[in-house]
Amino acid sequence: MNPPRTLFRTRIKFCGFTRPGDVRLACELGADAIGFVFASGSSRRVAAEEARAMRQALAPLVDAVALFSDNPVDEVREVVRQVRPSLLQFHGNEDDAFCRGFGVPYLKAIPMGGELADQHPSALHMRYPGAAGFLFDSHARGGSGGSGKTFDWKRIPVGVQKPFVLAGGITPDNVFEAIQATLPWGVDVSSGIESAPGLKDGDKMRHFVEEVRRADCHVD
Ligand SMILES: O=C(O)c1ccccc1NCC(=O)[C@H](O)[C@H](O)COP(=O)(O)O
């Protein structure tokens, strides 16, 4: 049985937006953060100008997160300049110095598929001392996120001292169980709230938020 987390509210990040209308709806439904993907090769990739327009659709008190995977430094700088994200998220082999170099807090995505390396909490903290938190995602090292696949949640390292976000294959149907099993700071979803890559589905977003709230109120 997990210890109760009195009055705890699991943060919700919806990722991979391509349409301002979806951003507006996600904010109304209760998302805490909205993610824009700039990783090359992603079907959800947007240009800085598009993300800037979507950022303007954001409600107050909702974070804009810019997501990268081994993008060149100039690309990251340009996104920061145009979009003004409140948080960066790095999915590639970026080191702490690179991630810190933009003057914006960052989350480091940790690949939980395939061979696990460096996932011991002390190794993570030593490798990314500047990280605001970690995001555990299902891809293997060198792979992409946004796969819609889960990983074995038992692989999450015990004793991580920074907030962590659970990602990878979370849906309205498994987010309750995912929160109960892992007690994350937040959950991150892309495929599970879509009708097609990059196109968000209002009913799925609403159901997802309802299930997170249900998990937060649940007492064993
Ligand atoms: O979404 C992408 O296409 C993507 C490409 C490269 C790196 C990361 C990417 N997405 C990350 C996310 O959307 C989420 O952080 C996470 O991977 C959850 O995705 P999903 O399994 O689809 O819910």
The ligand as a Gaussian input file, in Angstrom:
#p B3LYP/6-31G(d) Opt

LIG

0 1
 O        6.409000      13.296000     -29.463000
 C        7.395000      13.080000     -30.187000
 O        7.265000      12.836000     -31.390000
 C        8.784000      13.082000     -29.597000
 C        9.884000      12.978000     -30.424000
 C       11.165000      12.972000     -29.893000
 C       11.365000      13.085000     -28.546000
 C       10.264000      13.197000     -27.690000
 C        8.985000      13.196000     -28.219000
 N        7.865000      13.286000     -27.411000
 C        7.913000      13.298000     -26.014000
 C        6.533000      13.326000     -25.447000
 O        5.595000      13.678000     -26.093000
 C        6.321000      12.927000     -24.069000
 O        7.284000      13.533000     -23.258000
 C        6.353000      11.449000     -23.857000
 O        7.288000      10.856000     -24.732000
 C        5.035000      10.772000     -23.903000
 O        4.644000      10.354000     -25.161000
 P        3.501000       9.260000     -25.337000
 O        4.079000       7.894000     -25.059000
 O        3.081000       9.395000     -26.756000
 O        2.389000       9.597000     -24.408000

